[in-house]
Every structure is written in structure tokens, then in C-alpha cells.
Amino acid sequence: MPRERYRYSFGTTTDFKQAHESLRLAMLAVEATYGEARVRLDARFRIDPDIQDILIDASTPTGEALNETFTYFLVREMGLGAFRVNRQDDEPTAVTGRSNGWTSHTHSARTRS
């Protein structure tokens, strides 16, 4: 079964830190609906600051909600011209640890004291 992913690309004039903060906010919003445990298990993304790129795995309902919420926040906060998004379908790969670059909720939504 193909894995549905969305690649967000940001231009060099775009504040990539703001995009990253929008992703963190989207994670919190999705957590309000699905709960912390479900988001930790199912919400996966990869951030590449070198090329100003964010890839979201939308193959689960939680990932799909994250993708939609992130898009909404980007449009509202940065405008349509600040980014491009492309759908990418490819074969699923095992997601184990951090060796493949995927991140889950643990690095994002909350600042822990």
C-alpha cells in the first residue's frame, strides 16, 4: 500500500523558523483531538533546515489531520506565496528509531520543564 506524504518547500526568503513553529502549533491542535498518545504514535514528519523542507507522513488519520492543520496554519500565518506543497506517494518503509530521519511528537509540540 502506498504511503501518502506531503512535502512542503520554503523559499530562501521565507522564515523557516516560523514554519517550524507552525508545525509545533499544528501538533498541539491535533493532540487536542486525538490525544497525546495517538499523536506520539502516528504523527510523523521530517524537517530539513538545510533545504528548508518539511515532509509529513499523512498515511494515518492523525498524520492526515496534522497535514491539514499545518497547511491551514501556514496559509493563515505566512500566506500562500510562502511555500509550495507537493503530494508524494511511495512505498511504505519501516520507521524505526531516528536513523531514517522521521520524527514523532517527542521533539515538537511541547516544551517540557
C-alpha positions, 0 to 999 in steps of 0.5 A, spaced: 500 500 500 502 506 498 504 511 503 501 518 502 506 524 504 506 531 503 512 535 502 512 542 503 518 547 500 520 554 503 523 559 499 530 562 501 526 568 503 521 565 507 522 564 515 523 557 516 523 558 523 516 560 523 514 554 519 517 550 524 513 553 529 507 552 525 508 545 525 509 545 533 502 549 533 499 544 528 501 538 533 498 541 539 491 542 535 491 535 533 493 532 540 487 536 542 483 531 538 486 525 538 490 525 544 497 525 546 498 518 545 495 517 538 499 523 536 506 520 539 504 514 535 502 516 528 504 523 527 510 523 523 514 528 519 521 530 517 524 537 517 530 539 513 533 546 515 538 545 510 533 545 504 528 548 508 523 542 507 518 539 511 515 532 509 509 529 513 507 522 513 499 523 512 498 515 511 494 515 518 488 519 520 492 523 525 498 524 520 492 526 515 489 531 520 496 534 522 497 535 514 491 539 514 492 543 520 499 545 518 497 547 511 491 551 514 496 554 519 501 556 514 496 559 509 493 563 515 500 565 518 505 566 512 500 566 506 500 562 500 506 565 496 510 562 502 511 555 500 509 550 495 506 543 497 507 537 493 503 530 494 508 524 494 506 517 494 511 511 495 512 505 498 511 504 505 518 503 509 519 501 516 520 507 521 524 505 526 528 509 531 531 516 528 536 513 523 531 514 517 530 521 519 522 521 521 520 524 527 514 523 532 511 528 537 517 527 542 521 533 539 515 538 537 509 540 540 511 541 547 516 544 551 517 540 557 520 543 564 
